[in-house]
Amino acid sequence: MRWQSIKTGTTQGKNSIKIYRIVIIAAILFISYPVWAGPVTDQIKQKIDKALTVLKDQSLKAPGMENKRRAVMRSVGDELFDWEEMAKRSLAVYWRDRSPEEKKEFTKLFTDLLEHTYMGKIESYSGEKILYTKETVEDQYALVETKVVTKQDVEYPVNYWVINRQGRWLVYDVSIEGVSLVKNYRTQFNEILARSSYQELVKKLKEKQESPAPKS
């Protein structure tokens, strides 16, 4: 299974569409039910609950409030995700050859790519649930395991890979039914870099921002 390609208009089949509709929503927006809890889970849940509060704010749904609503959601995302770690792992071995300026630029482009691709799905939230089922901690890393339950009572395992940054647990990868967001983008980026250049990848990411956002 593959995520939607960064190439405008390309999809990777029905399974990808299913994951595409769930991944970021599952990461930050489902109503949460703490079947099992721990210190890491508690932090993640607090951030999810904050996102849900923003999503329910009727004043942010008023006409002309789209930019402000998305800015607030981006701020919540900044509290939940370690964007630089996600970008680093997505670029993999090519990250180490980048200058500090290039790393900063790529992190922003990668963050913008996720927002551009998934914000519409976030805003189409319709009451799905998330059950926290297990937490595993090893040094500065942890895994928070959950199950997403749709209105049709269909369950999807959704796992959050998190890292401790000076006491703050931040998500650096999300997997749906065993399919990793970071690994999927890494595959796409590597395919481009294997036949082209880093500059070409950056160009494609910039072009993606200019293309129409996927519909909800």
Secondary structure, 3 states (H helix, E strand, C coil): CCCCCCCCCCCCCHHHHHHHHHHHHHHHCCEEECCCCCHHHHHHHHHHHHHHHHHHCHHHHCCCCHHHHHHHHHHHHHHHECHHHHHHHHHHHHHHHCCHHHHHHHHHHHHHHHHHHHHHHHHCCCCCEEEEEEEEEECCEEEEEEEEECCCCCEEEEEEEEEEECCEEEEEEEEECCEEHHHHHHHHHHHHHHHCCHHHHHHHHHHHHHCCCCCC
